[in-house]
Amino acid sequence: MVERKVHVCTCRECQRGIDKGIMRQHEQMNLLISTLNHQQRRWYAALEASRLGNSGAAVSSVTGVSGEAISRGRRELAEAIEGRWWDDVPQVHGGRPPIEKKYPDIEQVLEGLLAHEVAGDPMGESRWVRSSLRNLSRQLHESGYDVCHMAVRRLLKKLGYTLRLNIKTRRGVDSPQRDEQFKYIAAQRQKFAAGGYPIISVDTKKKESIGYFRQDGRSWGKSAARVNPYDFTSQADYRAVPYGIYDVTRNTGYVYVGTSGNTPEFAADAIVTWWKEEGRGIYPAEREILILADGGGSNGWRSRGWKWNIQTKLVDQFGLRVTVCHYPTRCSKWNPIEHRLFSHISMNWAGKPLRTLDEMLAYIRGTSTVSGLSVKACLLEGEYLTSRTVTRRELDELSVRPHSVCPDWNYTLEPRRLE
């Protein structure tokens, strides 16, 4: 390696040797310049002259770069900033030229390879080949274009392609009565709230495996919790079924955890337990309830068992008048319990394995928000069989009054006079 001579500063400060700090700074500048080529020397000296705000004479005495070279460096920098210098300035370090210069049509060819991702013959085999960088590079090689996978990556970014996750936005075909039902639910909520009647939102949260199973999310700790390598439900101590009841007016949640089936009888028992232990103490004078529920599941509008159990165990038993409004299909995320209660519970135990039922209940009870949410939780013991059915005769005996608006989704259950 050829050693370059380091220029000795000839400025007045260095010649007198008064300021050691300035002398040290000028030595460092000259050491740096000795490692640069001619173009880089000009540009560096021009930058220093601009920073000091002089014509370049002071920088010239420090670095040994002539005033003419500094002036040229200033012109080159100005042109570089305006973007007119690339083709005229020689490449210092060489390397490969941009692939676009070698293959001017490379961008069109690459977009052609990606066209089958969104169009084309669905029976063609190429449509089902994942468009990875190396696959695209291989296809370009087969077409006579010598392009490595990293160049493909740069070209894709240039064309506006990036790695993206799926986004859940497609709802499918909406019911023609969807908007009408949302407006009706809003009107019912306003009506019940004005009268001081209880409004509850109900739903079943996702089943949870109790044991050493991985939970999505992360949590603070000095070490990660050790869990099973596989999430086989056969290895679970229990399959917990959390049924939630959210008091919309009071911003309070109640979760009843069962270990049997998620059936209409289980859902009705959870609501009955809530009314006996909490509801009638909070609303002692009220004899009417509004229930907001999803369109499917254990409390779905098509379920005979749901209506029969609510009628016999809640309405008849306590003399309550219960109005039920179901959210349309594929609209469960608008049910208040989803984003007011269940989402916060999931965040509270994120990254924490639910090793026992007691731990699960503790995490549920520990859920709170800055808006004042409080949650109570308890076990709801009992065996709930999915084989239990309601006959057509039993269904006809119910005191169900469908509403004039979306009667399948909106109805009121009246107490019966049983002999």
Secondary structure, 3 states (H helix, E strand, C coil): CCCCCCCCCCCHHHHHCCCHHHHHHHHHHHHHHCCCCHHHHHHHHHHHHHHHCCCCHHHHHHHCCCHHHHHHHHHHHHHHHCCCCCCCCCCCCCCCCCHHHHCCCHHHHHHHHHHHHCCCCCCCHHHHCCCCHHHHHHHHHHCCCCCCHHHHHHHHHHCCCCCCCCCCCCCCCCCCCHHHHHHHHHHHHHHHHHHCCCEEEEEECCCEEECCCCCCCCCCCCCCCCCCCCCCHHHCCEEEEEEEEEECCCCEEEEEEECCCCCHHHHHHHHHHHHHHHHHHHCCCCCEEEEEECCCHHHCCCCHHHHHHHHHHHHHHHCCEEEEEECCCCCHHHCHHHHHHHHHHHHHCCCCCCCCHHHHHHHHHCCCCCCCCEEEEEECCCCCCCCCCCCHHHHHCCCEEECCCCCCCEEEECCCCCC
